[in-house]
Amino acid sequence: MSDSSKNLTRRQFVRLALAGVTTTLVGVACGRRADQTPIMPTPTGLKGTATPPATEATATAAVAPETTATAAMFPPLPEEVPAVLRNRNDPHYNVRYVNPFSPVDHEAWRLEVRGLVESPGSYSLTDVLAWPEMEQVSRMKCVECWSFKAKWGGFHYDTLAERVKPLPEATHVRFDCADEYWEVVSVEELAAPRVVFVLKMNDELLLDEYGAPLRMMFPAKYGYKSAKAVTRVTFTDEGGKGFWSTVGPYTEHGAIEPGYDHPQDLEGGRQRITGGEITSY
């Protein structure tokens, strides 16, 4: 376990406890067991920075009411880059992070690939944008019961593997992120055809709010597996839990299970889902 996983503040633990209490309510609203439907607590401020005033914090863990419907059109977000990225309930694409943090400097950013590989690499945004591109439309499903569909563009695992050459004993990959989040998946899961290393969203470069310069998209898994603002990829011979399956009641595999969904981009309210990638709407 990394140092970042050991440095949860007392306030974060209190909020995690409160989140556990309200999990039951969300589980009922989703039509699923409470232990299958954890929610995201409000994040604390970064070390050495002031906690944002309550009027600026927009992170809540409520399920969207069935009577709430959003238009299918996606108006652009404000052009200005926020000084600090934090949780926000947006009418089209909600934003979730573990800690508030300043946006990544796109020019200075490097994707560091380390661990059990023949050729460790350090790649700039210009580098990865030049790699063979894949595109697909997928719906991102959150355990908070909302979802949204977008067009995702980026590269496939095979493109990265061709460059770093994972060793035969490399069975898992760990993602580390700019907000101190981390996630772990198997190489087999990562190599699935519809998993994307995302650089673009809706034909534009990924916005900071949604995890620029690089995030993951696992369409058949809950959003917490799709790490955002990724800075390091480490190949390893050991599995393990990601952040939320370590500190909260999230499953380690993160597979979308049968229940209900509240799509943010569609009218009509709650939708029943059968589990796995949502492809019916």
C-alpha positions as a Markdown table, in Angstrom:
| # | Residue | x | y | z |
|---|---|---|---|---|
| 1 | Met | 0.0 | 0.0 | 0.0 |
| 2 | Ser | 1.4 | 3.4 | -0.9 |
| 3 | Asp | 2.0 | 6.2 | 1.5 |
| 4 | Ser | -0.9 | 8.1 | 0.1 |
| 5 | Ser | -3.3 | 5.4 | 1.3 |
| 6 | Lys | -2.0 | 5.8 | 4.8 |
| 7 | Asn | -2.4 | 9.5 | 5.0 |
| 8 | Leu | -6.2 | 9.8 | 5.3 |
| 9 | Thr | -7.0 | 12.7 | 7.6 |
| 10 | Arg | -9.2 | 12.3 | 10.6 |
| 11 | Arg | -11.8 | 14.4 | 8.8 |
| 12 | Gln | -11.8 | 12.0 | 5.8 |
| 13 | Phe | -12.3 | 9.0 | 8.1 |
| 14 | Val | -15.3 | 10.8 | 9.7 |
| 15 | Arg | -16.8 | 11.5 | 6.3 |
| 16 | Leu | -16.2 | 7.9 | 5.3 |
| 17 | Ala | -18.1 | 6.8 | 8.4 |
| 18 | Leu | -21.0 | 9.1 | 7.5 |
| 19 | Ala | -21.0 | 7.9 | 4.0 |
| 20 | Gly | -21.4 | 4.4 | 5.3 |
| 21 | Val | -24.5 | 5.4 | 7.2 |
| 22 | Thr | -26.1 | 6.9 | 4.2 |
| 23 | Thr | -25.2 | 4.0 | 1.9 |
| 24 | Thr | -28.3 | 2.2 | 2.9 |
| 25 | Leu | -30.5 | 5.0 | 1.7 |
| 26 | Val | -28.8 | 5.1 | -1.7 |
| 27 | Gly | -29.0 | 1.3 | -1.9 |
| 28 | Val | -32.7 | 1.4 | -1.5 |
| 29 | Ala | -33.1 | 4.1 | -4.1 |
| 30 | Cys | -31.0 | 2.1 | -6.6 |
| 31 | Gly | -32.9 | -1.1 | -5.9 |
| 32 | Arg | -29.7 | -2.9 | -4.8 |
| 33 | Arg | -28.2 | -4.1 | -1.6 |
| 34 | Ala | -26.5 | -1.3 | 0.4 |
| 35 | Asp | -23.1 | -3.1 | 0.4 |
| 36 | Gln | -23.2 | -3.0 | -3.4 |
| 37 | Thr | -23.9 | 0.7 | -3.6 |
| 38 | Pro | -21.3 | 2.8 | -1.7 |
| 39 | Ile | -21.2 | 6.5 | -2.2 |
| 40 | Met | -18.6 | 9.2 | -2.4 |
| 41 | Pro | -17.9 | 11.4 | 0.6 |
| 42 | Thr | -17.2 | 15.0 | 0.4 |
| 43 | Pro | -13.4 | 15.5 | -0.1 |
| 44 | Thr | -11.2 | 17.5 | 2.2 |
| 45 | Gly | -8.8 | 20.2 | 1.3 |
| 46 | Leu | -5.2 | 19.4 | 0.2 |
| 47 | Lys | -2.5 | 19.5 | 2.8 |
| 48 | Gly | -1.4 | 23.0 | 3.5 |
| 49 | Thr | -4.4 | 24.6 | 1.8 |
| 50 | Ala | -7.6 | 26.0 | 3.3 |
| 51 | Thr | -10.7 | 23.9 | 3.0 |
| 52 | Pro | -13.1 | 25.5 | 0.5 |
| 53 | Pro | -16.0 | 27.4 | 1.9 |
| 54 | Ala | -19.3 | 25.5 | 2.1 |
| 55 | Thr | -20.8 | 27.7 | -0.6 |
| 56 | Glu | -18.1 | 26.5 | -3.0 |
| 57 | Ala | -18.4 | 22.8 | -2.3 |
| 58 | Thr | -20.8 | 21.1 | -4.6 |
| 59 | Ala | -20.2 | 17.4 | -3.7 |
| 60 | Thr | -23.3 | 15.5 | -2.6 |
| 61 | Ala | -24.0 | 11.8 | -2.7 |
| 62 | Ala | -27.8 | 12.0 | -3.4 |
| 63 | Val | -29.4 | 9.9 | -6.2 |
| 64 | Ala | -31.1 | 12.0 | -8.8 |
| 65 | Pro | -34.9 | 12.0 | -8.3 |
| 66 | Glu | -36.8 | 10.2 | -10.9 |
| 67 | Thr | -38.6 | 13.4 | -11.7 |
| 68 | Thr | -35.4 | 15.1 | -12.7 |
| 69 | Ala | -34.7 | 15.0 | -16.4 |
| 70 | Thr | -31.9 | 16.6 | -18.3 |
| 71 | Ala | -31.9 | 17.6 | -22.0 |
| 72 | Ala | -30.0 | 15.3 | -24.4 |
| 73 | Met | -27.9 | 18.3 | -25.6 |
| 74 | Phe | -24.6 | 18.9 | -23.8 |
| 75 | Pro | -23.8 | 22.6 | -23.5 |
| 76 | Pro | -20.1 | 23.3 | -23.1 |
| 77 | Leu | -18.7 | 24.0 | -19.7 |
| 78 | Pro | -17.2 | 27.4 | -18.9 |
| 79 | Glu | -14.0 | 28.0 | -20.7 |
| 80 | Glu | -12.0 | 29.1 | -17.7 |
| 81 | Val | -9.9 | 26.5 | -16.0 |
| 82 | Pro | -10.8 | 26.2 | -12.3 |
| 83 | Ala | -8.1 | 27.1 | -9.8 |
| 84 | Val | -8.8 | 23.8 | -7.9 |
| 85 | Leu | -10.7 | 20.8 | -9.2 |
| 86 | Arg | -13.2 | 19.4 | -6.7 |
| 87 | Asn | -16.4 | 17.4 | -6.6 |
| 88 | Arg | -19.2 | 19.0 | -8.5 |
| 89 | Asn | -22.7 | 18.0 | -9.4 |
| 90 | Asp | -23.1 | 19.1 | -13.0 |
| 91 | Pro | -26.5 | 18.7 | -14.8 |
| 92 | His | -24.7 | 16.8 | -17.6 |
| 93 | Tyr | -21.5 | 15.2 | -16.3 |
| 94 | Asn | -20.9 | 15.0 | -12.5 |
| 95 | Val | -17.3 | 15.4 | -11.3 |
| 96 | Arg | -15.8 | 13.2 | -8.6 |
| 97 | Tyr | -12.3 | 13.3 | -7.0 |
| 98 | Val | -10.8 | 12.0 | -3.8 |
| 99 | Asn | -9.0 | 15.3 | -3.0 |
| 100 | Pro | -9.3 | 18.8 | -4.5 |
| 101 | Phe | -6.2 | 19.5 | -6.6 |
| 102 | Ser | -4.9 | 22.0 | -9.1 |
| 103 | Pro | -5.3 | 20.9 | -12.7 |
| 104 | Val | -2.4 | 19.1 | -14.2 |
| 105 | Asp | 0.0 | 21.2 | -16.3 |
| 106 | His | -0.5 | 19.6 | -19.7 |
| 107 | Glu | 2.9 | 20.7 | -21.1 |
| 108 | Ala | 4.8 | 19.3 | -18.1 |
| 109 | Trp | 2.7 | 16.2 | -17.7 |
| 110 | Arg | 4.3 | 12.8 | -18.4 |
| 111 | Leu | 2.8 | 9.4 | -18.4 |
| 112 | Glu | 5.3 | 7.3 | -16.4 |
| 113 | Val | 5.2 | 3.6 | -17.1 |
| 114 | Arg | 7.2 | 1.5 | -14.7 |
| 115 | Gly | 7.4 | -1.9 | -13.1 |
| 116 | Leu | 7.6 | -5.3 | -14.8 |
| 117 | Val | 8.3 | -4.1 | -18.3 |
| 118 | Glu | 11.3 | -4.4 | -20.6 |
| 119 | Ser | 11.2 | -0.8 | -21.7 |
| 120 | Pro | 10.0 | 1.7 | -19.0 |
| 121 | Gly | 8.7 | 4.9 | -20.6 |
| 122 | Ser | 8.0 | 8.6 | -19.9 |
| 123 | Tyr | 5.6 | 10.0 | -22.5 |
| 124 | Ser | 4.4 | 13.6 | -23.0 |
| 125 | Leu | 0.9 | 14.5 | -24.1 |
| 126 | Thr | 2.3 | 15.1 | -27.6 |
| 127 | Asp | 3.7 | 11.6 | -27.6 |
| 128 | Val | 0.5 | 9.8 | -26.7 |
| 129 | Leu | -1.7 | 12.0 | -29.0 |
| 130 | Ala | 0.4 | 10.7 | -31.9 |
| 131 | Trp | -0.3 | 7.0 | -31.1 |
| 132 | Pro | -2.9 | 5.0 | -33.1 |
| 133 | Glu | -6.4 | 6.3 | -31.9 |
| 134 | Met | -9.5 | 4.3 | -31.1 |
| 135 | Glu | -12.9 | 5.9 | -30.6 |
| 136 | Gln | -16.2 | 4.6 | -29.2 |
| 137 | Val | -19.4 | 5.8 | -27.6 |
| 138 | Ser | -19.9 | 4.3 | -24.1 |
| 139 | Arg | -21.9 | 5.1 | -21.0 |
| 140 | Met | -20.0 | 5.7 | -17.7 |
| 141 | Lys | -22.0 | 4.3 | -14.8 |
| 142 | Cys | -21.4 | 5.6 | -11.3 |
| 143 | Val | -22.3 | 3.6 | -8.1 |
| 144 | Glu | -24.2 | 6.8 | -7.0 |
| 145 | Cys | -26.8 | 5.6 | -9.5 |
| 146 | Trp | -26.3 | 8.2 | -12.2 |
| 147 | Ser | -24.7 | 7.7 | -15.6 |
| 148 | Phe | -23.8 | 9.6 | -18.8 |
| 149 | Lys | -22.9 | 8.7 | -22.3 |
| 150 | Ala | -20.0 | 10.3 | -24.3 |
| 151 | Lys | -17.8 | 9.7 | -27.2 |
| 152 | Trp | -14.3 | 8.6 | -25.9 |
| 153 | Gly | -11.1 | 8.8 | -27.9 |
| 154 | Gly | -7.7 | 7.6 | -27.0 |
| 155 | Phe | -5.6 | 4.5 | -27.3 |
| 156 | His | -5.9 | 0.8 | -26.5 |
| 157 | Tyr | -3.8 | -1.2 | -24.1 |
| 158 | Asp | -2.1 | -3.0 | -27.1 |
| 159 | Thr | -0.6 | 0.3 | -28.2 |
| 160 | Leu | 1.0 | 0.9 | -24.8 |
| 161 | Ala | 2.1 | -2.7 | -24.4 |
| 162 | Glu | 3.8 | -2.6 | -27.8 |
| 163 | Arg | 6.1 | 0.2 | -26.5 |
| 164 | Val | 6.9 | -0.9 | -23.0 |
| 165 | Lys | 6.8 | -4.7 | -23.5 |
| 166 | Pro | 5.3 | -6.0 | -20.3 |
| 167 | Leu | 7.1 | -9.1 | -18.9 |
| 168 | Pro | 5.3 | -12.4 | -18.8 |
| 169 | Glu | 5.0 | -12.2 | -15.0 |
| 170 | Ala | 3.1 | -8.9 | -15.1 |
| 171 | Thr | -0.4 | -9.8 | -14.3 |
| 172 | His | -1.8 | -6.5 | -12.9 |
| 173 | Val | -1.5 | -2.8 | -13.4 |
| 174 | Arg | -1.8 | 0.0 | -10.9 |
| 175 | Phe | -2.9 | 3.5 | -11.9 |
| 176 | Asp | -1.7 | 6.5 | -9.7 |
| 177 | Cys | -3.4 | 9.9 | -10.2 |
| 178 | Ala | -2.9 | 13.6 | -9.6 |
| 179 | Asp | -5.4 | 13.7 | -6.7 |
| 180 | Glu | -3.7 | 10.8 | -4.9 |
| 181 | Tyr | -6.2 | 8.3 | -6.1 |
| 182 | Trp | -5.1 | 4.9 | -7.2 |
| 183 | Glu | -6.8 | 1.9 | -8.8 |
| 184 | Val | -5.7 | -1.7 | -9.7 |
| 185 | Val | -6.9 | -3.9 | -12.5 |
| 186 | Ser | -5.6 | -7.1 | -14.1 |
| 187 | Val | -3.8 | -7.0 | -17.4 |
| 188 | Glu | -6.6 | -9.2 | -18.8 |
| 189 | Glu | -9.2 | -6.6 | -17.8 |
| 190 | Leu | -7.1 | -3.8 | -19.2 |
| 191 | Ala | -6.6 | -5.5 | -22.5 |
| 192 | Ala | -10.4 | -5.9 | -23.1 |
| 193 | Pro | -11.4 | -4.5 | -26.5 |
| 194 | Arg | -13.6 | -1.7 | -25.2 |
| 195 | Val | -11.3 | -0.4 | -22.5 |
| 196 | Val | -9.9 | 3.0 | -23.5 |
| 197 | Phe | -6.9 | 5.1 | -22.3 |
| 198 | Val | -8.9 | 8.3 | -22.8 |
| 199 | Leu | -7.4 | 11.5 | -24.2 |
| 200 | Lys | -10.5 | 13.0 | -25.9 |
| 201 | Met | -14.2 | 13.3 | -24.9 |
| 202 | Asn | -16.8 | 14.2 | -27.5 |
| 203 | Asp | -14.2 | 14.9 | -30.1 |
| 204 | Glu | -12.3 | 17.5 | -28.0 |
| 205 | Leu | -9.2 | 17.1 | -25.9 |
| 206 | Leu | -10.3 | 15.9 | -22.4 |
| 207 | Leu | -11.1 | 18.8 | -20.1 |
| 208 | Asp | -9.4 | 19.1 | -16.7 |
| 209 | Glu | -12.7 | 18.5 | -14.9 |
| 210 | Tyr | -13.0 | 15.1 | -16.4 |
| 211 | Gly | -9.4 | 13.9 | -15.8 |
| 212 | Ala | -7.1 | 15.5 | -18.3 |
| 213 | Pro | -4.7 | 14.8 | -19.8 |
| 214 | Leu | -5.4 | 11.1 | -19.4 |
| 215 | Arg | -8.1 | 9.0 | -17.8 |
| 216 | Met | -9.4 | 5.5 | -18.1 |
| 217 | Met | -12.7 | 4.2 | -19.4 |
| 218 | Phe | -13.9 | 0.7 | -18.4 |
| 219 | Pro | -17.5 | 0.6 | -19.8 |
| 220 | Ala | -18.4 | -2.6 | -18.0 |
| 221 | Lys | -17.3 | -1.4 | -14.6 |
| 222 | Tyr | -18.4 | 1.4 | -12.2 |
| 223 | Gly | -16.8 | 4.7 | -12.6 |
| 224 | Tyr | -14.4 | 4.4 | -9.7 |
| 225 | Lys | -12.4 | 1.9 | -11.8 |
| 226 | Ser | -11.9 | 4.5 | -14.5 |
| 227 | Ala | -9.1 | 6.4 | -12.8 |
| 228 | Lys | -8.8 | 10.1 | -13.8 |
| 229 | Ala | -5.8 | 12.4 | -14.1 |
| 230 | Val | -3.5 | 9.4 | -14.5 |
| 231 | Thr | 0.2 | 10.2 | -14.0 |
| 232 | Arg | 1.8 | 6.7 | -13.5 |
| 233 | Val | 1.1 | 3.2 | -14.7 |
| 234 | Thr | 2.9 | 0.4 | -12.9 |
| 235 | Phe | 3.0 | -3.2 | -14.1 |
| 236 | Thr | 3.2 | -5.7 | -11.2 |
| 237 | Asp | 2.8 | -9.4 | -10.4 |
| 238 | Glu | 0.3 | -8.8 | -7.6 |
| 239 | Gly | -3.3 | -7.8 | -7.6 |
| 240 | Gly | -4.8 | -5.6 | -4.9 |
| 241 | Lys | -7.5 | -3.2 | -4.0 |
| 242 | Gly | -8.0 | 0.3 | -5.4 |
| 243 | Phe | -8.6 | 3.3 | -3.2 |
| 244 | Trp | -12.3 | 2.8 | -2.7 |
| 245 | Ser | -12.2 | -0.9 | -2.2 |
| 246 | Thr | -9.6 | -0.2 | 0.4 |
| 247 | Val | -11.3 | 2.5 | 2.5 |
| 248 | Gly | -14.9 | 1.9 | 1.6 |
| 249 | Pro | -17.4 | -0.9 | 0.8 |
| 250 | Tyr | -16.7 | -1.0 | -3.0 |
| 251 | Thr | -16.1 | -4.3 | -4.7 |
| 252 | Glu | -12.6 | -4.9 | -5.9 |
| 253 | His | -13.7 | -6.0 | -9.3 |
| 254 | Gly | -16.1 | -3.0 | -9.8 |
| 255 | Ala | -18.3 | -4.8 | -12.3 |
| 256 | Ile | -21.7 | -3.1 | -13.0 |
| 257 | Glu | -24.4 | -5.2 | -11.4 |
| 258 | Pro | -28.1 | -5.6 | -12.0 |
| 259 | Gly | -30.3 | -2.8 | -10.6 |
| 260 | Tyr | -31.3 | 0.7 | -11.6 |
| 261 | Asp | -29.7 | 3.7 | -13.3 |
| 262 | His | -30.6 | 7.4 | -13.5 |
| 263 | Pro | -29.0 | 8.6 | -16.8 |
| 264 | Gln | -28.2 | 12.3 | -16.7 |
| 265 | Asp | -28.4 | 12.8 | -20.5 |
| 266 | Leu | -31.8 | 11.3 | -21.1 |
| 267 | Glu | -35.4 | 12.2 | -20.2 |
| 268 | Gly | -37.5 | 9.5 | -18.7 |
| 269 | Gly | -36.1 | 9.0 | -15.2 |
| 270 | Arg | -34.9 | 5.7 | -13.8 |
| 271 | Gln | -33.9 | 2.8 | -16.0 |
| 272 | Arg | -33.6 | -0.9 | -15.1 |
| 273 | Ile | -30.2 | -2.4 | -16.0 |
| 274 | Thr | -29.2 | -6.1 | -16.2 |
| 275 | Gly | -25.5 | -5.7 | -15.3 |
| 276 | Gly | -22.4 | -5.3 | -17.3 |
| 277 | Glu | -21.9 | -2.5 | -19.9 |
| 278 | Ile | -25.0 | -0.5 | -20.5 |
| 279 | Thr | -25.8 | -0.6 | -24.2 |
| 280 | Ser | -29.6 | -0.4 | -24.4 |
| 281 | Tyr | -29.7 | 3.4 | -24.2 |
